[in-house]
Amino acid sequence: CREHCVIALALGPGARRVHVAAALRARAQVSMSRFEPDSFVNYEKMSKNIGIVRKRLGRPLTLSEKIVYGHLDDPAGQEIERGRTYLRLRPDRVAMQDATAQMAMLQFISSGLPRVAVPSTIHCDHLIEAQTGADKDLQRAKDVNKEVYNFLATAGAKYGVGFWKPGSGIIHQIILENYAYPGVLLIGTDSHTPNGGGLGAICIGVGGADAVDVMADIPWELKCPNVIGVKLTGSLSGWTSPKDVILKVAGILTVKGGTGAIVEYHGPGVDSISCTGMATICNMGAEIGATTSVFPYNHRMRTYLEKTGRREISAVADSFHQDLVPDEGCEYDQVVEINLSELKPHINGPFTPDWAHPVSEIGATAKKNDWPLEVKVGLIGSCTNSSYEDMGRAASLAKQALDKGLRCKSEFTVTPGSEQIRATIERDGYAQILRDVGGVVLANACGPCIGQWDRKDVKKGEKNTIVTSYNRNFTGRNDANPATHAFVTSPEVVTAMAIAGTLDFNPETDFLTAANGEKFRLQPPTGDELPSRDFDPGQDTYQHPPPQGASVKVDVSPSSNRLQLLEPFDRWSGTDLEELRVLIKVKGKCTTDHISAAGPWLKFRGHLDNISNNMLIGAVNTENDGVNSVKNQLTGQYGGVPEVARHYKAEGVGWVVVGDENYGEGSSREHAALEPRHLGGRAIIVKSFARIHETNLKKQGMLPLTFADPQDYDKVGPEDTVSIQGLESFSPGKPLTAVLKHADGSLDSISLNHTFNQPQIEWFKAGSALNRMKELQ
C-alpha cells in the first residue's frame, strides 16, 4: 500500500491516478472490510473539476467551493451563483444513524432498486436509553430494539450497506475515525454530520429522501451555499477549549445566522486546534443553521489520519494539498474574526444554543434571571465532545479533585463517542479516574444528548439546572422536562462545575475546599491530543455487506408497531388548494423537536402512522398559549394536534401550519416533514425556514412557503381558511397567492414566496420525490 503511494507521489498527475487507487485498494484489504476502495474521492478528478470551475469563474476559490464544486456532476455546464442556483453534486458516500436509517431504508426499498450505488453505512447509536450504565443499558437496548436492529442489519446486507452494530459508537465519531478525510463529500441523515469538517471534509446533514437519491445514483441537489469565513488568530491556552470557539460564534451569528452558508475556518490560529477539536467546532455549527463547516487540511489532520490507521490517505492528500486549502485572495460573503488568545471559556443557554455567556459572568446572569444555581447533573461526551483529548482533559481535573479528597457534588455522566474511544480510555486509566470522582460511564451512544435518558433525580416540571458538553439544549430536549435549564459548554467546564456543584463556579478564579479544609484552585486542564500508543479498537462491531445480497430476506411484519412499509403519497390534483384549515398557528421557536419529538418516540421512527401521533405536540398554539391543544374547526371541540389532523384527513379537509422564524431548526429528522404529509397537511407557511427542514418538506410533496411580508403572519387567524392559488402556473421564482377567508367572511390576499426549482416542482406534482423517481425509472 505504501509502495503504491510513494510511486503515486513521484509520478506526474497523468499517471498518479492508477497508483492512488492501488494504494487505497491495499488500504481497504487490510482494514477488516470497513473501507471500500471506490468510496475514496478521486483527487485527480476533483482537481480537474476545480480547474474547470476556477477558469469559468475567473477568481480564487474558497476551500468550501473547491470541495463542493469539485464534486459537480457537470462542472463545465453547471450554473454557479452563491445563494441562488441549485448545484447537482455527486457525493462520495452516505451515512445513516439508526433512527433515521429506518425511514431511509424503507424509502429505498420502495424505490425498487436492487443495491445502493455509493458506499453507505448504518450506525446504531440513537436507540440506546441511558439508565444505569453501559453494559446493562446496551443489553436492554438490544432486547427492546431487536426487531429494528434485525431490519437494519438485513436491509443493509440485502442492499449493500455496511452495518455498525449497537455499542459501536456515535455515527459522527465513527465517521471521523473511519470515513472522513480531506476533500471527501459525504452526506449523513443527521444534522451533526458536519463533524467531519474537522478532517477537511464537506459533510452535510440531510433527510432520508436525500440519502435515497444519492444511494440511487441520482445527482444530489444543494442550493449553492454562501461562504462565511471565520478567521482565527492567536492560540488556545489554559481553560479555553475548541468548544469555546463555536460557543462564541453561535453567540455572534445566532441560530439562523449560518442558514444557506458553509462556515469556513481559516487563519493562523487554526494550527493551535487539534483535529478532534476542529471536529467539535464543525459539529456544533449545525446550531447556527450552517449547511456545514470546514477547516483547511493541515498537520493536525495528517497526524490524526496516521493515528487512526490511514497514513496512506494522508500521503495522497499531501500531494493534492493545494486543493484542500483556500486560494489566496478568495472572498467570503461575511467574515468573523476571533483572537483565540483573548477568547474566554463560554457557556450557552438555557433553552437555546446561541445565548452565549462568558463563564465568568454566568453566575450573576443566573441570579438576575432566577435560574437555579445548583447543578443537578453534569454530562460530558456526546458526538460533540467525546474525543481522547476531551476525556483526558476532563480526567486531569477529576484527578486534581481526587488528590484533594473530593468527588463530584453533582451527578456526573460520561458518554464515550465510540468503542475505540471507550477501549482506549479504559486502557489508559481515564475512565477509572472519571468513575472514581463520581462519574457513571454510559454506553457508546447518543443517550441523554437526544433525550434517551431515563432520568430519576427530578420530577417533571421541577425547575433545575444541568450542564452538558453537548451541542443542543432546546426546551425538554435532554430529559423531556420543560423546566430543566440546560447549558452547553466544554467538557472541562462541565467537569469543574460538577465537582463544585454550582453554576456560578468560575474555575479560572474560584476556590474549592479540600477534604482537609484547605482552599485550592483547579489548575488548567491538560491532556494528550492523541494516545501515545495506538488506539485500542475494542470489540469488532462492524458487519460488511456480502458481495451479493439478493437472497437476503428483509422482514417487516404487518402487525409490527415499530416498522411499517410505506405507501406512495397521492399526486397533486392539478388544481389550486382551496379552503385549507389552519391546523395550528405556531408561536415562537418551533424546532424539529417541537414538530416530531425524540426521546421515547424514537422507537416509532420506522412506523409512520405511529410516529405521527407526536406531530407538533410540543408547538405552542398562539390561540391559547397551550401545547398540543388546538380547536377542531369542524366540531368546535379542542383536541391534540395529531387527533385534529386525523379528523380533518378523514373528512377530506386539507390543512396548513402557520409558523414563525427559522421554522424546523435543529435535527435533520425527516419525520417532521413526513408526519404532516401523512396526516393530510398540504403547506407550511412561515416567516423563514431552516435549510434541512425546508428540503425535507419539498421531498415529501409538501409546500414550504414563506410570507413575502413577514407581518402577514399577523393576518392569519386560527379560524381562517386558506386557499393557495397559482399552482396551475407554479414555476421557479414566481410567488403564489394565499387568500385568507376570516371568520367574519372578509378576505385578505397575501403573497407567498418559495424556493422551488423545476425538478422540485415535479416532486410536488408527483406527490413526492420518491414518486417522481419511480416515474423516471
N, C-alpha and C positions, 0 to 999 in steps of 0.2 A: 504493500500500500504506500509506504513512504517512498519507495523507489519510483513509483509512478508520479508522485507529487513532485519529486526533485526533477525528474525529466520534464514534467509539465512546466515548471517554473523556468527551466533553462531554455525551452523552446519558444519560438515566436507564437503569437496568438493563432496563427493558422493551424498549427499542429497541436496546440495546447489542449483542445477540447477532448481528444481521444484519451490522453493520459489523465486529465482531470476525472473523466468518467471512470477510467480504470481504477484510479485511487479511491474513488467513492464506492465503487463496487467492492473493492477489497475491504474498505471500512465496513461495509454492510455485512460482509461474510463473517466478520469476527465480532459482531455485536448482537448476538442472540436474536437476530432477525428483527430487531426493533426498527432498523433503518432500511428503508427501501432506496436503492441507488437512484431510481428515477425521480425520487422526491426532492433531490437537491437541485437548487436553481442552476441553470446553465449560465454561468457567469459571462461566458463569451457572448451568448445571445443577448443577455441583459445589457452588456456593454455596447453591443451593436445598436440595440434599440435606443439606448441613451444618446448615442451619437446622432442617430436619425432625428430624434426629438430636439436635441440641442441645436442642430443645424436649422431645423424648421423654425424654432422659436427665436433663435439668434440672441440668446442670453445665457448667462451662467445659471445652473440649476441648484436648487437645494437638495439635500440628501433625500428628503421625502419624495421629491419629484423624480429623482434618479431611480429609486426602487419602484415607485408606482408606475411611472412611465416606462420603465424597463420591462414591465410585465404587460404592456398593452397588447391586445390581440392584433391591432393594426397600427403600429407606430407611425407609418407613413401617411395614413389617411385619417386617423382619429382627430376630431376637432378637440382642441385643448384650450380651455379657458377656466382659470381658477374660479370656483364658486358658481359656475354656470353650467358647463357642459357635463354630460354623463360619459364616463370612461368605461370601455369594455376591456376587462382585465382577465388575465389567466393566472390565478393563484397557484402556488406550488403544492399546497396541501390544505387539509381540513381537519379540525379537531373539535370534538363534541363532548361536553360533560353529560353525565347520565340523565339528569333531569330534562335537559333539552334534547338529548340524543333520542329519547323515546319518540317524540313527535317528528323529529327529523327523519328517523329511520322508517317510521310509519308512512311519511310522505314519500320517501324514496321507494318503498315497497309499492305504493300506489302508482308510481311512475311507470312501473313495468320493466324497468331496466335491469339487466342481469348482474351488473357488477359496477362498483364505483370506478370512475375514470382517473381520479387522482388519489395519491396516498392519503388515507384518512384514519383517524383513531377515535375510540370512545374511551372516556375516563370516568371511572366510578368514584365520585367524590361528594356528591350532594345529598345522598340518601342515608347518611350515617348520622344518627342523632347522638349528641353528647349527653351522657347521663352520669356514668360513674368513672369511666376511664377507658383507655384504648382497647384493651383486649375484649372486655365484655361488650362494649359498645359496638365493636366491629362484628363480633359473632351475632349479636342481636340483629344488626342490620342485614347480615347475610341471610338470616332466617326470615325476617319480616319481608325482605325485598327479593326473595328467591325467584319469584315469577318474573320480575322485571330484569334482574341480572341475567337470568336464563334467556330471556328475549333478546337482550342486547348482545350477549355472547354469541348466540346462534345467528342472529341477524348479521353481526359482524363477520362471522365465519362464512355465511352464505354469500354476502355481497362484497367481501374483500376488505373489511375494515378491521384494523387492529383493536384489541380489547385489553385495556388496563383494568385489572380486577379491583374490587373494593379493598382498600388498605394500601393501594399503590401510591396514593397521594393526590394532591390537588392538581387539576388539569394544567394550570399555568406554570407550576413548578416542574411538572413532568415535561412540558414543552420546553422550558428553559434548559433543562438538563439533557434533553434528547433531540429536539426537533427544531428549535430556533437557532438561527445563525445569521451572520451578516448578509443582508441582501435578500433574504427569503421573503416571499409574500404569503402569509398564512391567514386564513380566516377561521374563527372559532365561534361556537354558539354560546358564548358567554361574554358579558360586557367587559370583563377584565383581561381579555385576550391580549390587549396592548402590552401586558407584562413583558412579552418577548422583545419589545423595543430596547430593553436593556442589553440585548445582544446584537443591536444594529439591524433588527428585522422590522418589517412593517407587518404587524399582527393586528387584525381588526375584528372586533366583535360584531356578530351578525345574528339574525334569526335563522331558524332551521330551514326555512324555504330557500334562503340564500345558499346555505350549505348544500342543499339538494341540487341547485343549479350547478354549482362547481363540481359536485360528485357526478353529475350527469354530463359533464364536458360542455356545458353552456358557458360562454363568456359571462363573467360576473360584472354587474353594473355598480359603479360608485360615482356619485357626484364629485366632480373634480375638486379636491379639497383645497381650501386656502392653507397657508402655512404660517403658523405663529412661531417666531423664533424666541427662545429663552436663552439669553446669553449669560453664562456663568463665569464669574471671575473669582479670584481668591481661592481658598481651600477650606474644606470641612475640618473641624477640630473640636475637642472637648465633648460637650454634651450634644452638640449639633450633629444631626444624622441626615442621611439622604431623605428620610421621610419628611423632614422639615422643609425641604425644597418644594415638594408638591403641596404640603400644607400651606406654605406661603403663596405659591402660585394659585391654589384654589381660592384663597382669600382675595387675590388680585382679580382673577378672571371670573369668579363665581361659577355656579353650577351650569350655566349655559354659555359662558364666555368662549368656550372652545368649540361650540357646535359648528359643524361643517369644516373643521380645520384639523390639520395634523400639527401637533406641538413638537418642534424640533429643538433639542438642546444642543448648544454649541458653546465654544469659547474655552479659554484656558482653564477654567475651573472644573471642566468635565473630568480631567485626568485625576482629580483628587477623590473621585467617587468610584467605588467598587462596581464590578459588573452587576452583582445582585442588588446593589444599591440603586443603580440605574434602572433595573427592573422594577423596584419598588416605586420609583418616581413615575415610570410609564404606566404601571398598573393603576395607580390612583388617578391618573389622567382621565380615566373614564368619568370621574366625578365632576369634571368641568365640561362634560359633553363632547370632548375631543374625539375625532374619528380614530385617532391613535396617537402615540407619542414615540419618539425615536431618538437614539443617541448615535453619534458617529463611531465608526469602528476604531478601536484603539488597543493599546497593550493590555488593558484590563480585560477586555473581551477575549483577546488571544489567550491570556493565562487561564481564564475560565474554561474556554474550549479545551485547552490542553488538560486541565484537571478533570474534566468530565469525559475524557477519552476521545476527544475529537481534534487531536493535533493536526491531522491531515487537512481537515476543513480550514483550520486557521492558516495553514500554509498556502492553500489556494486563495483564501480571502486576502492574504498579504499581497499576492500577485495582482489582485484587482482592487487594491486599496483606493485608487483614485475614484472608483465608482461607489465607494462606501463611505465617503465623506462629502460634505457640501463643496461646491465650486467656490473659489474665492470671488467675492463680489456679488454673490447671489442675493436676491432681495426677498424679504419676508413681508407678509401683509401687516404684521404687527410685531413689535419687539418688546420683550420684558427683560430687564436686566436685574440680576441678583448677585450680590457680592457674598460669596459663601463665608468669607472671613468675618463678615458682620452679621450673618444670619444667626438668630437665636432659636432655641427649641420652641416649638409651637404645639398647640393642642386645639383641635377644631370641634365645634359643636356648641350645644346639643342640637339634635334633630335635623341637622343639615351639615354636609361635609365642607362647606365653604365659609362657615362662620369662624374665622381664624383669630386666635388669641396667642400672644407670647405666653409661655408657661409662667413667666414671672408675674403676669397680670391676671391669670385665670382666677386666682383666689378672690381678689377684690371684685372682679366681674361677677363671679358666682354669688357672692354675698349681696351685691347690688340687685341681682335678678332672682334671689331666693332659690338658687339651685342647691340641692343637697351637697354638702361638703364631704360627707363620709363616702369613701369609695367602697362600695359593696363588693365588687369583683373587678379584678384586673385580668385582662385576657390578652396574651401575646400569641403570635403565629399568624395563620391565615395565608392566603396566596400573596398578600402584600408584603408581609414581613416574617418569613419563616426560613430565611437562609442560614447557613452555617455561621456567617458573621453576625446576624441578628441574635441567634441563640447564644453565641459566645459572649457578646457584649452584655446581654441580659444576665448570663451566668456570672459574669465578673462582678456585677452589682450584688447579686444574690450571695456570692462568696464573701463580699465585704460585710454584709449584714450578718451572715452566719458566724463570721470571725468575731463579731461583737455580741454574739448570743441572741440575735434577733431572728424572727421569722416574719412572714407577711402578716400584717394586721387584716388585710382584705383577703377574700378568697382569690385564688390565683390559678389560672389555667394556661396550658402550653399546648399549642397545636403545631406539630411538625408539618412542613409542607409536602414532604414526600417520604417514601420508605427509605430512600437513600439518606435524606437528612436525619430521619429518626435513628437509623442504624449508626450513622456516624457520630451523632451527639451522644448516643448511648456509649459507644466505644470510647469516646474522648472525655467522658465524665460530665458533660454539660447537663444532660438530662437528670442525673442524680443530684447535682447541685440545686437545680430548679425544683426537684421534688423535696429536697431537704429544707428549702426555705418555705415550703408550704404549697408548692405547685402540684397540680394534677395534670399529667401528660395525657392528652386526648388522642383519638385516632388520627391518622394521616388523612384528613378530610376537611371539608369546609366548616362543619359544625356550627358553633354559635354565630359565626360571621353572617350566615344566611338564615338564621332563625332555627337551626337544628340544635336546639338546646332545651333540655327538659329542666328548666330552672326551678329550684325549690326554695331559695332563701328569701324571696319576697312574694307577696300576693299580687295578683293582677290589680292594677290601679294604685299600688303603693308607690309613692314618689321615691326615687332612688337614683344613685349615680353609679355608672360603670365607666371604666376607661379601657380602651382596646387599641391594638396596633392594626386594626382592620382598615377598610377603605370607605365604608359606608355606614351611616348612622341615622337613617330615616326613623321616624316615629315607629316604635314597636318592632323594628326590623330584627333585632337580636333575640328578643325573648317574648314577643307578642304583647308586651306591656306598654301601653301608650304613655305611661308615667315614668318610664325609665329614661333618664338623661344620659345618653351615650356620647362619649367623647372619643375622637380618634387622635392618636399621637404615635410617637415612636415606641418600639418595644422597650427601649431604655427608660423612657419616662413612665411608661405603664408599670414597669418593674419597681421603679423608685416610689411611685405613688402607692402601689400595692404594699410595699414594705412600710411606708409611713401611714397608709390608711386614709389619707385625706387628699382632696382635690387641690387644696391651697398649698401643698408642699412644693417648694421650688428647690430641686436638687442642687442647683448651682450655688445657692446661698444658705439654705436652711439646714439646721442641725437635727440629728436623730439622737436618741438616748440609748446607750448600750445597756446590756443586762446589768452591768456593774455601776450604772448611774453616770458613766462618762458621756459627755457630749461629743459627737463626731459628725463630720460631713462625709457623704459618699464622694469618693474620687471619681473623676470622669470615666465612663465605661471604656473597656478595651476588649479587643477580640480579633482573632486572625480572620482575614478576608476569606481564606480557604484553608482546609485542613493541611497540616504539614505532611501527613501521609495521604495516600489516595483516599477518595471517598469509599466508604463501605456501602456496596449496593443493597445490602439487606436481602430480603426474600425476593425471588423472581416472581413478579406478579403480572407479567405480560403474556398475552395469548396472540400469536401471529395468525392471520387468516390462512387457511390452506390454499394451495395454488388453484384448486377448483372447488367451488362451493355449491354447485348446482344440486348436489344430493343432500345438502344440509336442510333439515326441516325446521321451520320457524313457526312456533305455535302461538296463536292468540285465541284464547277461549272466548266464545260469545258471551259466556256468563261472568267473565272477569270484571272486577270493579277497578282494576289497575290499568288494563290495556284495552284499547278499542280500535279496530280498523276504521279507517277514515272513509267517509262518503263524500263525493265531489259536491262542492257548493254550487248553487244554481247560477246559471248565466244571467247577465243583465237582461232585463226585459226589452230593452231598446227604446224606452221612453223615460221622460223625466220622473223623478221620485216625488210623488205628491203626498201631502198631508202626513208627514212623518211625525211621530210623537217625540217629545223631549223626555227621554228616559230619566236623565239626571243632568242638572246644571251644576258642574263641579266648582267648588270654591277653593281657591288657592292651590298649593302644591299637590300634584297628582302624579306620583311615580308609578312604575310598573308594580311596585309592592302594593300600592293602593288599588291598582286595577286587577292584579292577579297575585294574591299573597303567596308567600313561600311557606316556610315552617311546616306545619302539619299537612298543608295542601300539596306538598311535593309528591306525596305518594300517588296522586292522581294525574301526574303530568303526562301519562300515556293514555289517559281516558278523557277525551274531550268533553263528553257530556257531564261527567262527574266534576272535573276541574272547573267547569263553567259555573258551578254553584258558588264560586268565590268571586265572581266578576264584580268589580267595583265596590266590594263590601267595605273597603277602607276609605273610599272617597267621601268627602264632606259635601252634603247637599246644601246649596245656597238657600233653599226654601225654608229649611228648619235647622240648619247647622248640625244636623244629625248625620250619622253614618249608617249605611245600609237601611235607609228609611226614605222611600220615595212614594209619591202618590200615583196610584194607578188611575190614569185619566179615563179609563173605560168603566171602572167600577166606583171610583171616588174613594176607595179604601187605600190605606198605606200598607206597604209591604216591603220586603227585602228587594234589593235591586235585581238579583237574578230571577226572583219569583215574578216580579212585574214584567221583566223582559220576556220570560217564558210565556206569560199570559198574552202579551202583545203578539208574540210569534204565533201562538195557537190561533189567534183571531185574525191572522193575516195582516197585522199592522206593523209596518216598519218603524224604526226609531233612530234617533240620533243622540249623541252625547255632546254636551257643550262644556268646554274647559278653558283653563287659564293659560299662563305662560309655561313653556318648556314641558308640555304635557308628555308623559311617558318617559321621563328621565329615569336613569337607573339601569336595571338589568336589561339584558338582551332578550328576555323571555318572550317568545312569540305567542305564548298563550294569552298575553294581554291583547293581542290582535285576533287570535283565533276565537276566543270566547265571545266577544261582541258579534263576530260574524256568525258563529254557530247559533246564537240566541236571537238572530233577526236584525241586528244592527246594520245600518247602511252607511252612515257617515259619522265621523268625529270632527267637530267644528271647534277650533280653539284659537287662542292668540298666537301660539307658536308650539312647535313640536321638538322633541328630542330626535336625533337622526335615526337611530335604530328603530324606534317605535314607528316613526312615520313610514319607513320602508316596509316594516312588517305588516302594517295595515294595508299598504298597497298590494303586497304579495297575496293577501287573503281576500282581495276583491272589495275591500272597504274603500271609502272616500275620505282620506285625511285632508281636511280643508282648513284654511286659516282666514280669519276676518281681515279683509283689506283695510278696514278701520278698526283697530282693537277696541275702540269704545262701543262698537256694535254688540260686543258681548253683553252690555247692559240692556240692550233692547230685547234680548231673548227672555221670555218668561217661562216658568215651568209648565204652564197650561197651554202654551202655544203649540200650533202645528207648524211644521217646516216643510216647504216644498222646494226641492233643489232643481233648478231649471238650467237649460243649456247643455244637457248631456247628449242630445242628439247631434250637436256640433262640438262635442268635447275634443279639445285639441291642446297641445302644449302651449303654455303661456297665456291662454285665454281664460279669464276668470269665469266662474259660474255665478249664478244668482240664487239667493235664498229668499223666498217670500215667507214672511212670518205672519201667521194669522193669529191674532191675540184673542184672548177670552171674550173681549167685548165686540169682536167681529172686525176690528180695524186691522189694517195691513201695513207692514213695513217691508221694503225691499232692500236687501243688503248685498254687497259684493263679496264673494269668497275666492281667495287665491288658492292655487295648488301648484305642486312641483312635478306633476306627471310629465314624462316624455312619451313618445308614441308607443314604444313597446310596453310601457307600464299601463297606458290606456287600454292596450289589448288585454292585459291581465284583468282589468276591471270588466271589460266586455265579456271575457270568457268565464268570469266568476272567480278566478284566482290565477296566480302564476302557474300553479301545478296543472290546472285545467288547460291553460294555454300551451304548456309544454307537451301535453298529450295531443293537442290539436296539431302540433307541428311534427310529431313523430312520423 
